Amino acid sequence: MRTFDHIGVVGGGAWGTALACLARRADRKVTLWSRDPSVSQAIARERRNEIYLPGQSLDAGIEAAANLGALAACDAILLVCPAQALRVVARELPGASPVVICAKGIEASTGLLMPEVLAETLPGRAMAMLSGPSFAEEAVQGLPTAVSIATHDAALGRDLAGALAAGMFRPYWTDDVTGVSVGGAVKNVLAIAAGIVEGRGLGHNAAAALITRGFAEMARLGLAMGASLETLSGLSGLGDLVLTCHGPLSRNRSLGVALGKGASLAAYMEGRRQVVEGAATAPAVLARAARLDIEMPICTAVDAILHHGAGLDEAIRALLARPLRREGE
């Protein structure tokens, strides 16, 4: 059994910093690298990351790396960067240790899932995918949090779960890499739709219908790609969908609320440092679905609003005007 005593974290955002904290609580040596030197300097000097995880003191055992080369000796590397940057960052990774992808999305330029991107950039390297209902702020506060770790190597999944589990943080492992990847990507798009429902004042009935029918879209795409319904119904699918659609800390939901109240995507994003993954993922999800002849009307409506100038009321009317059908279709 591998113990993964030294964990590297690539990415100094909220989730990367939280995972570094969780790994330290699991008694691992941790080295964290951020592309933003000011974040690394603040962690090294002040033991804080006020830009992305304000108010949280960081353990002195979290080493802030000046460059990626410092992660070469790590036993495993958590890749916690925006989905659209994963390819570029992966090309720079040192060493040969297993990589755990902690980014949720589909690459906009290729339509590839995150593990597929890593397989192209680091062929033959052992990898896993970590995803699930996990707001960084709650996990780092020690509130109960459960996630999925997906890898085709069951022993690797078990050992990574054992290395990261500590206190209230509980990882489960699975071999359904596709299911975990699809769930993490599609839920971000649906959370924007859930935010629009809230911002537009469409009521709780609509919110419940949105999550239910949205999950049906996620399941159709996932099953067509070879995922398991058990995975899609689990932490990284339905669990993350419920959290992201309802949780006030969700950036995707917050974007949707702003859109529902009349803001534009550009106006909402102006001056913001954190990425809203669902905005870039929406067209990529639809491109992947089109290749499989899968209908995803809610995701289509979100994409139309974000990227094609569709009005909110127009998109909502189009959804409600769709032909009646048997539930489950």
C-alpha positions, -999 to 999 in steps of 0.1 A, spaced: 0 0 0 14 34 -10 12 61 16 18 92 -5 37 110 22 45 141 1 16 157 -18 21 184 -44 -7 209 -52 -7 228 -84 -30 258 -81 -33 284 -54 -70 291 -58 -96 284 -31 -99 247 -38 -62 241 -43 -55 259 -10 -82 239 8 -69 206 -5 -34 216 7 -49 222 41 -67 189 41 -36 170 30 -17 186 60 -45 175 83 -40 140 70 -4 144 82 11 147 47 40 169 37 26 194 13 42 216 -14 19 241 -31 27 260 -63 6 290 -76 10 306 -110 5 339 -92 37 347 -73 18 371 -49 -2 341 -37 29 320 -31 46 348 -13 16 354 9 14 318 19 51 316 26 53 349 46 19 353 62 5 317 61 -26 331 44 -43 332 10 -65 362 14 -72 365 -23 -89 332 -27 -95 318 8 -97 347 31 -97 344 69 -81 309 69 -47 304 86 -25 279 68 -4 253 85 33 260 86 39 226 71 24 238 38 55 248 17 50 275 -9 70 265 -40 87 292 -61 86 270 -92 70 238 -105 103 220 -103 99 219 -65 71 193 -70 93 168 -88 99 147 -56 62 146 -46 46 112 -43 14 125 -60 4 158 -75 -31 173 -72 -37 193 -104 -61 221 -92 -62 246 -121 -91 259 -143 -103 233 -167 -94 254 -198 -58 257 -185 -53 220 -177 -35 211 -209 -10 240 -207 -2 233 -170 0 195 -174 28 200 -200 49 217 -174 45 191 -146 78 176 -134 85 141 -122 66 109 -129 43 106 -99 5 100 -102 -16 130 -111 -50 137 -95 -71 160 -116 -92 183 -95 -106 205 -123 -142 201 -135 -151 208 -171 -147 199 -207 -119 214 -228 -137 240 -250 -112 237 -280 -114 199 -283 -145 187 -264 -123 164 -243 -129 154 -207 -102 163 -183 -87 128 -181 -87 126 -219 -67 159 -220 -42 145 -195 -39 113 -214 -28 133 -245 -4 155 -226 11 130 -202 6 96 -220 12 66 -197 12 85 -165 -9 72 -137 -39 95 -130 -71 99 -111 -100 123 -110 -112 139 -77 -147 155 -78 -178 158 -57 -199 183 -37 -172 203 -21 -172 240 -14 -136 249 -4 -147 272 24 -167 245 41 -141 217 36 -113 238 51 -135 247 81 -137 211 90 -173 206 80 -183 171 67 -173 167 31 -173 136 9 -158 133 -26 -151 107 -53 -117 97 -65 -120 79 -99 -92 59 -114 -89 27 -135 -63 14 -110 -84 4 -80 -53 1 -57 -43 37 -66 -78 49 -58 -78 32 -25 -43 44 -16 -51 80 -26 -83 80 -5 -63 67 25 -37 94 20 -62 123 18 -88 112 43 -87 131 76 -113 143 101 -144 152 83 -130 148 48 -140 115 34 -130 103 -1 -146 73 -18 -129 56 -48 -144 43 -80 -132 30 -114 -158 51 -133 -135 79 -145 -160 89 -173 -189 92 -149 -170 113 -124 -157 136 -152 -191 141 -169 -209 148 -136 -184 175 -126 -186 192 -160 -223 192 -167 -234 202 -132 -217 236 -137 -238 244 -167 -270 233 -150 -261 255 -119 -261 285 -142 -296 275 -152 -306 271 -116 -293 305 -108 -313 320 -137 -345 304 -122 -337 320 -89 -327 354 -103 -358 355 -125 -381 346 -95 -395 315 -112 -402 298 -79 -394 266 -60 -414 244 -84 -393 255 -113 -361 250 -93 -370 214 -84 -380 206 -120 -347 222 -133 -326 199 -111 -346 168 -119 -347 174 -157 -311 186 -156 -300 154 -140 -318 135 -168 -296 154 -193 -265 146 -174 -274 110 -172 -283 107 -209 -249 121 -219 -230 101 -193 -246 68 -202 -240 74 -239 -203 79 -231 -201 47 -211 -206 60 -175 -224 42 -148 -258 54 -136 -246 45 -101 -218 70 -104 -240 97 -120 -264 93 -91 -236 95 -66 -214 122 -50 -198 135 -82 -230 136 -102 -263 142 -84 -246 152 -52 -225 179 -68 -255 190 -89 -276 196 -58 -249 215 -40 -240 237 -70 -276 245 -79 -286 254 -43 -254 264 -25 -248 302 -20 -211 297 -25 -215 284 -60 -199 307 -86 -219 291 -114 -252 296 -96 -242 332 -87 -236 340 -124 -270 326 -132 -287 347 -105 -270 378 -120 -282 368 -155 -317 362 -142 -317 398 -128 -306 412 -161 -268 414 -160 -247 403 -190 -219 377 -188 -193 403 -196 -206 427 -169 -207 399 -143 -172 387 -151 -156 422 -151 -130 425 -124 -134 389 -111 -104 367 -106 -121 334 -101 -132 313 -131 -169 303 -137 -163 270 -154 -199 265 -167 -196 294 -191 -168 278 -211 -182 243 -206 -217 249 -220 -207 249 -257 -183 220 -252 -209 199 -235 -233 205 -264 -206 197 -290 -199 164 -273 -237 157 -270 -242 165 -307 -217 139 -318 -237 113 -298 -271 126 -310 -280 134 -274 -306 162 -267 -297 185 -238 -324 213 -239 -315 230 -206 -278 231 -215 -287 244 -249 -308 272 -234 -279 282 -211 -255 283 -241 -279 303 -261 -282 329 -233 -245 331 -226 -230 330 -261 -257 336 -287 -277 366 -275 -309 347 -266 -332 366 -243 -341 349 -210 -379 349 -215 -373 336 -251 -352 307 -239 -376 299 -211 -406 299 -235 -387 276 -258 -381 251 -231 -417 251 -220 -429 248 -256 -410 215 -262 -432 186 -272 -447 166 -243 -432 133 -237 -429 103 -214 -408 110 -183 -374 95 -186 -370 105 -223 
